[in-house]
Amino acid sequence: MTSSSTAAATMRGAVVTTEDGGRLNAFAAEPRMQVVAADNGWGFHERAEKLNGRMAMLGFIALLATEIALGGEAFTQGLLGIG
């Protein structure tokens, strides 16, 4: 199917391959994964996962409150068009 082409145009940050029909495909080069400590504040760690879960729960409660306050008009009828 695809094979690496040395004669293909080189692109910075991409891997260029050639198909059977002679078409060129450019695939982005993926960045390396970095493992960071929880003190840095970035990355996947327990504190970030807990915050993400809490924000999801807060958003769900806000959706339910909006539905109750507007009688189902905001989400089910307004966005989905049902009901």
C-alpha positions as CSV (number, residue, x, y, z in Angstrom):
1,M,0.0,0.0,0.0
2,T,2.3,2.8,1.2
3,S,6.0,2.9,1.3
4,S,8.5,5.5,2.3
5,S,9.8,7.6,-0.5
6,T,13.3,9.1,-0.5
7,A,12.6,11.0,-3.7
8,A,9.5,12.7,-2.3
9,A,9.4,16.2,-1.2
10,T,10.5,16.6,2.4
11,M,8.3,18.6,4.8
12,R,9.4,19.8,8.2
13,G,7.7,17.9,10.9
14,A,6.0,15.4,8.6
15,V,6.6,11.9,7.2
16,V,5.9,11.8,3.4
17,T,4.8,8.5,1.8
18,T,3.8,7.5,-1.7
19,E,0.8,5.5,-2.5
20,D,0.5,2.8,-5.3
21,G,-1.0,5.4,-7.7
22,G,1.9,7.8,-7.2
23,R,0.0,10.2,-4.8
24,L,1.9,11.7,-1.9
25,N,0.7,11.6,1.7
26,A,2.1,13.7,4.4
27,F,1.5,12.5,8.0
28,A,2.4,14.8,10.9
29,A,5.2,13.7,13.2
30,E,3.9,13.1,16.6
31,P,5.6,14.8,19.6
32,R,7.2,12.7,22.2
33,M,5.3,11.9,25.4
34,Q,6.5,13.7,28.5
35,V,5.9,12.4,32.0
36,V,5.7,15.3,34.5
37,A,5.4,15.4,38.2
38,A,2.1,16.4,39.8
39,D,3.7,19.6,41.2
40,N,4.1,21.1,37.7
41,G,0.4,21.4,37.2
42,W,0.3,20.0,33.7
43,G,-0.2,16.4,32.4
44,F,-2.3,13.5,33.5
45,H,-2.2,13.0,37.3
46,E,-4.7,12.4,40.0
47,R,-5.4,16.0,40.9
48,A,-6.2,16.9,37.2
49,E,-8.5,13.8,36.9
50,K,-10.4,14.7,40.1
51,L,-10.8,18.3,38.9
52,N,-12.1,17.1,35.5
53,G,-14.6,14.8,37.1
54,R,-15.8,17.5,39.4
55,M,-16.3,20.0,36.5
56,A,-18.2,17.3,34.6
57,M,-20.5,16.7,37.5
58,L,-21.0,20.5,37.9
59,G,-21.9,20.8,34.2
60,F,-24.4,18.0,34.4
61,I,-26.1,19.6,37.4
62,A,-26.2,22.9,35.6
63,L,-27.8,21.2,32.6
64,L,-30.5,19.6,34.8
65,A,-31.1,22.9,36.6
66,T,-31.6,24.7,33.2
67,E,-34.0,22.0,32.0
68,I,-36.1,22.3,35.2
69,A,-36.1,26.1,35.1
70,L,-37.1,26.4,31.5
71,G,-39.4,23.4,31.4
72,G,-37.3,21.4,29.0
73,E,-37.0,24.1,26.3
74,A,-33.2,24.7,26.5
75,F,-31.7,21.3,25.6
76,T,-34.3,18.8,24.5
77,Q,-36.5,21.1,22.5
78,G,-34.1,23.9,21.6
79,L,-31.0,22.0,20.6
80,L,-32.3,18.5,19.8
81,G,-35.7,19.5,18.4
82,I,-37.6,16.7,20.2
83,G,-40.4,16.9,22.7
